[in-house]
Amino acid sequence: MEKRQPRLCADPGAFDPQYTANAQVAHVKGTVVLSFRLSAKGCAENIRVVRGLGYGLDESAMYALERYRWQKRKEPVSYVEIEFNFNPLYHSTEAPRFPKCSSQLDGRQ
């Protein structure tokens, strides 16, 4: 397998996860940690929550991660982890409006 670190094709700020209304009411802040497999096409697959916050933030982080796209690789990468930090002062209450990575590659939206 390749040893170099995966590189994102776009600024990750464009895919910030949504800070949910439930989290806003509860004043939740913290970090959601997800693990996933990075396909050879550069898309996250088999996404799992390693450490969550609840209040819809885990699902929001997964939704955002599904829209990330990395540079294509010769072989898939297993067990990558990523952290999404949630702070009500800095996060939008709107979800990213981009199609899933796999849909972008297939031409679907």
PEWO-V58718 format. One record per helix or strand. SS is the DSSP state (a for helix, b for strand). FROM is the first residue (numbers start at 1). LEN is the number of residues. Records with the same first field share a line. If there is no record, write none. Layout:
SS: FROM-LEN ; FROM-LEN
This chain:
b: 8-1 ; 30-9 ; 44-8 ; 70-1 ; 77-10
a: 12-4 ; 21-6 ; 57-9 ; 101-6
